[in-house]
């Protein structure tokens, strides 16, 4: 795992390339504290900071091949690199190291961009063809590893994180109002946008090709669902369980490959418990697991975590994240997420990865992706119930099924049926839309726009975020079943840009910890997409096939417990007698007015409402997190103020290569 950065100007670079690249790398040193390197020639500079996991002695980057014609900087892991290496040797390739970077580079030499389809991994990389003066930027299938780029004058600048781009001379950060409107609707900016004007990401499953002929973006992978029954998995449910077990077990086995210790996160839910159980099958020795809990019972799952650890006999370490920890760490988390966030959930994950790194662990296996691939979220149940209700909208009994949703949310406990029907009845008549499952969520989230200033609203000028998501839809989505449509939306608008980014890569790599996700092995994603919906959502029993597959391998309490979304305290972390000083500063009328995004009077009313309420709604908590994180983002990146915006200390690069011709 690493961080990468660089820039290209096909007309020739006039700036001090190595110094600029060094500054860019210094901003992301947390991604690779073990060593760093830079390559430059008259047209390009490539840099890498490395977190050494495979081939600790070798594998320095940038790395070259074919008489130094090709150069690579690479962030990620190719889990099937030993098999690829054997294959490439049979084709005549020879290798100097034992690392996956060299295997990736030789796979590119052999197959060009088609090599991407042979990779089982999580990656973002840049390859420079010095002879033809062509640059390739590529990203993994679902965007586990980040890769941003922008154009400044005639320079293409790229990096693993946005803060690195801002070290390029003359380039400054400006928040993008339309991207913010997307974030205040979908929880994240829609790919390829970021929160900043002119800064894009290479979308998941895409590569970017830059040459004298121009710049072209190519999609090399997308998740497809069956168009008709003949395209589905044709075996029995038992055969599907066996196939899922085989693929998932192998995905776990591949993700245990490392030359450093590998641990696992154990949340207490089904997904992380399943991966941990499968790790025990592959590595029977006592395995190290980590988990985090909370002071409030509403969020805490520590009893399930401890029970599962004892059941699987792991060496478990448990940490508690206090409300005060969330308040104190929030500015640091925003510095790393580089986007507004509508939840505080990334903060405990940052706290956990810091504890894990303190135990000298660089790699953890986690359960992310299972809910999306196997229909684990309540939003999928919600769509099924609302669809069922819409067929007889005047029914007294069909809406009663709504009582089964969100049992962990305090605001829904004891709510009368009229209120539930009013809340869930939004666009009940639009079941034909492929967006139907997410209409209600996006409506509730878009209420955040009510807190925005008149100037902000004038700037976006009636901007409709739903039109943007329509432009991204899979060409076949209207032909899919309801559950497949819902899953695709969740993967594309939530998992890739939020879960794997703000709550995944960014807060783990803030502490130099690499997360690995067996449920996002491409073989498993493609297999689960082919399954009949009933195998995944059996009635209202979510992740049914995974539960049946793990029967007898996990405690019954874990298999039978209702799904509880991972959440963390919001208002109690920021608005209390012991609130961090920055909160009052960022939310002051003066700062709100100066930033210009929110209406000071509206924000004041929200704060008053929260302070006077015994029970704060999810929507109000979301608004508080969004406003505070946006204010911090503007403060840190636009105004360049705060501890995290200080001048970076330049690195002492282990590898410094300069080609003058």
WORAQUI-V20520 format. One record per backbone hydrogen bond with DSSP energy under -1.0 kcal/mol. CO is the residue of the C=O (numbers start at 1). NH is the residue of the N-H. Records with the same first field share a line. If there is no record, write none. Layout:
CO: NH / NH
This chain:
1: 51
3: 49
4: 160
5: 47
6: 158
7: 45
8: 156
9: 12
15: 17
16: 20
17: 21
18: 22
19: 23
20: 24
21: 25
22: 26
23: 27
25: 28
26: 29
28: 31
29: 32
35: 50
36: 654 / 655
37: 48
38: 657
39: 46
40: 659
42: 13
43: 9
44: 41
45: 7
46: 39
47: 5
48: 37
49: 3
50: 34
53: 259
63: 72
65: 69 / 70
66: 69
69: 130
70: 65
71: 128
72: 63
73: 126
75: 124
77: 122
78: 81
80: 84
81: 85
82: 86
83: 87
84: 88
85: 89
86: 90
88: 93
89: 92
100: 104
101: 105
102: 106
103: 107
104: 108
105: 109
106: 110
107: 111
108: 112
111: 114
112: 115
113: 116
114: 117
115: 118
116: 119
120: 79
122: 77
123: 140
124: 75
125: 138
126: 73
127: 136
128: 71
129: 133 / 134
134: 129
135: 210
136: 127
137: 208
138: 125
140: 205
147: 202
148: 159
149: 200
150: 157
152: 155
155: 152
156: 8
157: 150
158: 6
159: 148
162: 166
164: 167
165: 168
168: 171
174: 197
176: 180
177: 181
178: 182
179: 183
180: 184
182: 185 / 186
183: 187
190: 193
192: 201
195: 176
196: 199
200: 149
203: 206
205: 220 / 221
206: 139
207: 218
208: 137
209: 216
210: 135
211: 214
214: 211
216: 209
218: 207
228: 231
229: 232
236: 240
237: 241
238: 242
239: 243
240: 244
241: 245
242: 246
243: 247
244: 248
245: 249
246: 250
247: 251
248: 252
249: 253
250: 254
251: 255
253: 256
254: 257
263: 365
264: 290
269: 273
270: 274
271: 275
272: 276
273: 277
274: 278
275: 279
276: 280
277: 281
278: 282
279: 283
287: 315
288: 264
289: 317
290: 266
291: 319
293: 321
296: 299 / 300
301: 305
302: 306
303: 307
304: 308
305: 309
306: 310
307: 311
308: 312
309: 314
314: 316
315: 289
317: 291
319: 293
322: 326
323: 327
324: 328
325: 329
326: 330
329: 333
330: 334
331: 335
332: 336
333: 337
334: 338
344: 347
345: 349
346: 350
347: 351
348: 352
349: 353
350: 354
351: 355
352: 356
353: 357
354: 358
356: 359 / 361
357: 360
362: 514
363: 263
364: 516
365: 265
367: 370
369: 373
370: 374
371: 376
374: 543
377: 380
378: 382
379: 383
380: 384
381: 385
382: 386
383: 387
384: 388
385: 389
386: 390
389: 392
392: 395
397: 400
398: 401
399: 402
400: 403
401: 404
402: 405
406: 409
409: 412
410: 413
412: 415
416: 420
417: 421
418: 422
419: 423
420: 424
421: 425
425: 428
427: 430
430: 433
433: 436
435: 438
438: 442
439: 443
440: 444
441: 445
442: 446
445: 448
446: 449
447: 450
448: 451
449: 452
451: 599
453: 457
454: 458
455: 459
456: 460
457: 461
464: 467
465: 469
466: 470
467: 471
474: 477
476: 479
477: 480
481: 485
482: 486
483: 487
484: 488
485: 489
486: 490
487: 491
488: 492
489: 493
490: 494 / 495
491: 496
494: 498 / 499
495: 500
498: 503
500: 505
501: 506
504: 508
505: 509
508: 511 / 513
509: 512
514: 364
516: 366
517: 520
518: 521
521: 525
522: 526
523: 527
524: 528
525: 529
530: 233
532: 535
533: 536 / 537
535: 545
536: 544
537: 539
538: 541
541: 538
543: 547
544: 548
545: 549
546: 550
550: 553
555: 559
556: 560
557: 561
570: 573
571: 575
576: 579
580: 583
581: 585
582: 586
583: 587
585: 588
588: 592
589: 593
590: 594
591: 595
592: 596
597: 453
599: 603
600: 604
601: 605
602: 606
603: 607
604: 608
605: 609
606: 610
607: 611
608: 612
617: 621
618: 622
619: 623
620: 624
621: 625
622: 626
623: 627
624: 628
625: 629
626: 630
627: 631
628: 632
629: 633
630: 634
631: 635
632: 636
633: 637
634: 638 / 639
635: 641
642: 645
655: 38
657: 40
